[in-house]
Amino acid sequence: MRKIEVEKVVSAVREMCMEANYFLSEDMKKALGEAAEREKSPLGCQILGQLKENLQIAGSQRIPICQDTGMAVVFVELGQEAEIVGGFLGDAIQEGVRQGYREGYLRKSVVKDPFLRENTGDNTPAVIHYQLVPGDGLRIALAPKGFGSENMSRIYMLKPADGMEGAKEAIVRTVADAGPNACPPFVVGVGIGGTFEKAALMAKQALTRKVGEGSPHPHIREMEQELLGRINDLGIGPAGLGGTVTALAVHINTYATHIAGLPLAVNMCCHVNRHVVRDL
């Protein structure tokens, strides 16, 4: 049984909060660079150039890429042969978020109660999803989620008869409705199947996949590429000011579902799509 100290978790999560907010991941840098080469609108090219300049300034000066430093979403994969010692894993993650947002001078955007709206002052609690996996490892994926894009996300309980074409229409409609509000160019996370909550969780987790890494299922990978083309044909463009690059990628995760249903969730994400993955 491998033992993992909670202090190691606290330290890792603290650093991940700052890293995700100061630096764009390598896959996103590559995607934005390629987008700048593909964009045909002069204004769209100018916007993408400004976004790249903003990223360079944020990284060199260790300041946030965006003023909305998000609500911390954490995906935990814990090996069943690993033991967390010295405290509770959930508390360690929350403490790491607390320290990361305070020490990193990141905006605190979380309120205790959805109606009373009192700020917690340290960006906790984070939203944590746990999965028990084989082995003795601990993998943490941290994704600060801004709410300009989160607010434009949608869930649909489609009928099986709607099929793949109905699913495509719902996804494209969601992106079109988001327009400039979700800070394009987007990464579009999609979950199809499971149940109401499983679809939403898959859509969120799809955003942590390396940008452009297609689905392992050929028919879903083909669907991702078709949707990317259709979304870019919408003409929303960078910052919603028109252009040929509206999305950088469409990532679809799927799961088995009930004979009577076709749940579908679309989780919109802005052009930075912040995510950091670390093995402890």
C-alpha positions in Angstrom: 0.0 0.0 0.0 1.5 3.3 -1.1 1.1 6.2 1.4 0.5 9.7 0.1 0.8 12.6 2.6 -1.9 15.2 2.5 0.6 18.0 2.7 1.9 16.8 -0.7 -1.7 17.2 -2.0 -2.1 20.7 -0.5 1.2 21.9 -2.0 0.3 20.4 -5.5 -3.2 21.9 -5.6 -1.8 25.3 -4.4 0.7 25.4 -7.3 -1.9 24.1 -9.8 -4.3 26.9 -9.0 -1.6 29.5 -9.8 -0.2 27.6 -12.8 -3.7 27.2 -14.4 -4.4 30.9 -14.0 -1.1 32.3 -15.0 0.0 30.0 -17.9 -1.8 28.5 -20.8 -1.4 24.8 -21.2 0.9 23.7 -24.1 -2.0 22.1 -26.0 -4.0 25.4 -25.9 -1.0 27.4 -27.0 -0.6 25.2 -30.0 -4.3 25.4 -30.8 -4.4 29.2 -30.6 -1.3 29.5 -32.8 -2.8 27.3 -35.4 -6.1 29.3 -35.2 -4.2 32.5 -35.9 -2.8 30.9 -39.1 -6.2 29.7 -40.2 -8.3 32.8 -39.4 -9.2 34.7 -42.6 -10.7 37.8 -41.1 -8.2 40.7 -40.6 -10.1 41.7 -37.4 -10.2 38.1 -36.2 -6.4 37.8 -36.8 -5.9 41.1 -34.8 -8.0 39.7 -31.9 -6.1 36.4 -31.9 -2.8 38.4 -31.9 -4.0 40.4 -28.9 -5.0 37.2 -27.1 -1.6 35.7 -27.6 0.0 39.0 -26.4 -2.1 38.9 -23.3 -1.0 35.3 -22.6 2.6 36.3 -22.9 2.2 39.2 -20.5 0.3 37.0 -18.0 3.0 34.3 -18.0 6.0 36.6 -17.8 4.5 38.8 -15.0 2.7 36.0 -13.2 -0.7 37.7 -13.3 -4.0 36.1 -14.2 -4.8 35.3 -17.9 -8.3 36.5 -17.2 -9.9 38.6 -14.4 -12.4 35.8 -13.9 -10.1 33.2 -12.2 -13.0 30.8 -12.0 -14.5 28.4 -9.6 -12.0 25.5 -9.0 -13.3 22.2 -10.4 -11.2 19.2 -9.4 -11.2 15.7 -10.9 -9.5 13.1 -8.6 -8.5 9.6 -9.7 -7.3 7.7 -6.6 -5.8 4.3 -6.9 -7.4 1.7 -4.7 -4.0 0.6 -3.5 -3.0 4.1 -2.3 -3.6 5.4 1.2 -4.0 9.1 2.0 -2.3 9.8 5.3 -2.1 12.8 7.7 -5.6 14.0 7.1 -8.7 13.9 4.8 -8.1 14.2 1.0 -11.1 16.5 0.5 -9.8 18.9 3.2 -6.3 18.9 1.6 -7.7 19.8 -1.8 -9.8 22.7 -0.3 -6.8 23.9 1.6 -4.7 23.9 -1.5 -7.3 25.9 -3.4 -7.5 28.4 -0.4 -3.8 28.9 -0.3 -3.4 29.0 -4.1 -6.0 31.7 -4.6 -4.8 33.8 -1.6 -1.1 33.5 -2.3 -1.5 33.9 -6.1 -3.7 37.1 -5.7 -6.4 35.4 -7.7 -9.9 36.8 -7.6 -12.2 35.2 -5.1 -15.4 34.5 -6.9 -17.3 31.9 -4.7 -20.3 32.7 -2.5 -21.5 30.6 0.4 -25.1 30.5 -0.5 -26.6 30.8 -4.0 -29.2 33.3 -2.7 -27.5 35.1 0.2 -24.4 35.7 -2.0 -21.8 36.2 0.8 -18.3 35.8 -0.6 -16.3 33.1 1.1 -13.1 35.2 0.7 -10.8 32.4 -0.4 -12.5 30.8 -3.5 -13.5 27.7 -1.6 -15.3 25.4 -1.7 -14.0 23.8 -4.9 -16.2 21.4 -6.7 -14.5 18.0 -6.4 -15.3 14.8 -8.4 -13.8 11.5 -7.1 -13.1 8.3 -9.0 -11.6 5.1 -7.6 -9.2 3.5 -10.1 -6.8 0.5 -10.2 -3.2 0.9 -8.9 -1.6 3.1 -6.3 -1.5 6.5 -8.0 -3.2 9.8 -7.4 -4.0 12.0 -10.4 -5.5 15.4 -10.0 -6.9 17.5 -12.8 -7.7 21.1 -11.8 -9.8 23.3 -14.1 -10.7 26.8 -12.9 -14.1 27.5 -14.6 -15.1 31.0 -15.5 -18.8 31.8 -15.6 -19.0 33.8 -18.8 -18.8 30.5 -20.6 -20.3 28.4 -17.8 -23.5 30.4 -17.9 -23.9 29.6 -21.6 -23.8 25.9 -21.1 -26.9 23.7 -21.6 -28.4 20.3 -20.9 -30.9 18.5 -23.0 -33.0 15.4 -22.4 -33.4 14.4 -26.0 -35.5 11.5 -27.2 -33.8 8.4 -28.7 -35.6 9.2 -32.0 -33.7 12.5 -32.2 -30.6 10.5 -32.8 -27.2 11.8 -33.9 -28.7 14.5 -36.1 -30.8 15.9 -33.2 -27.7 15.8 -31.0 -25.7 17.8 -33.6 -28.5 20.4 -33.9 -28.6 20.9 -30.1 -24.8 21.3 -29.9 -24.7 23.8 -32.7 -27.7 25.7 -31.4 -26.0 26.0 -27.9 -22.9 27.5 -29.5 -24.8 29.9 -31.7 -26.8 31.1 -28.6 -23.6 31.6 -26.7 -22.3 34.0 -29.4 -19.8 36.4 -27.9 -20.8 35.9 -24.3 -18.6 32.8 -23.8 -15.4 34.5 -25.1 -14.7 32.7 -28.4 -12.8 31.0 -29.8 -14.3 28.2 -27.7 -13.5 24.7 -26.7 -16.8 22.8 -26.6 -17.2 20.0 -24.1 -20.0 17.6 -24.8 -21.4 14.6 -22.8 -23.8 12.2 -24.4 -25.5 9.3 -22.6 -25.7 8.1 -19.1 -28.3 10.1 -17.0 -29.0 13.8 -16.4 -26.0 14.3 -14.1 -23.7 11.9 -15.9 -24.0 13.8 -19.2 -23.1 17.1 -17.5 -20.1 15.6 -15.7 -18.8 14.1 -19.0 -19.2 17.4 -20.7 -17.1 19.1 -18.0 -14.5 16.4 -18.0 -14.2 16.6 -21.8 -12.7 20.0 -21.5 -9.7 18.6 -19.6 -8.8 16.4 -22.6 -5.8 17.7 -24.7 -7.1 20.0 -27.3 -7.7 18.3 -30.6 -7.3 14.8 -29.1 -10.2 13.0 -30.8 -12.6 10.5 -29.3 -11.4 6.9 -29.3 -14.6 5.9 -31.1 -14.4 6.5 -34.9 -18.1 7.6 -35.3 -17.8 10.1 -32.5 -14.4 11.4 -33.7 -16.1 12.0 -37.1 -18.9 13.8 -35.3 -16.4 16.0 -33.5 -14.8 17.0 -36.7 -18.1 17.7 -38.5 -19.4 19.8 -35.6 -16.1 21.8 -35.5 -16.6 22.7 -39.1 -20.3 23.6 -38.6 -19.5 25.7 -35.6 -16.7 27.6 -37.4 -19.1 28.2 -40.3 -21.3 30.2 -37.9 -19.0 33.2 -38.4 -19.0 34.3 -34.7 -15.2 34.5 -34.8 -12.7 35.6 -32.2 -14.3 37.7 -29.4 -17.6 37.4 -31.3 -16.4 40.1 -33.9 -16.7 37.8 -36.9 -14.3 35.4 -38.5 -13.6 31.8 -39.5 -12.4 30.5 -36.1 -15.3 30.3 -33.6 -14.1 27.1 -31.9 -10.7 25.4 -31.4 -12.1 22.0 -30.7 -15.2 19.9 -30.0 -14.6 17.1 -27.4 -17.4 14.5 -27.0 -17.5 11.9 -24.2 -20.1 9.2 -24.3 -21.6 6.6 -22.0 -24.2 3.9 -22.0 -27.8 5.1 -21.5 -31.3 4.0 -20.9 -33.5 2.7 -23.8 -35.9 5.6 -23.3 -33.4 8.5 -23.2 -30.7 10.4 -24.9 -29.2 12.9 -22.4 -26.9 15.5 -23.8 -24.9 18.3 -22.1 -22.8 21.0 -23.6 -20.3 22.7 -21.4 -18.9 25.9 -23.1 -15.4 27.0 -22.4 -13.6 30.2 -23.4 -10.4 30.6 -25.4 -8.1 29.9 -22.4 -9.7 26.6 -21.3 -7.6 26.4 -18.2 -6.6 23.0 -17.0 -3.6 21.4 -15.2 -3.2 17.7 -14.7 -0.7 16.3 -12.2 0.3 12.8 -11.0 1.3 12.6 -7.3 
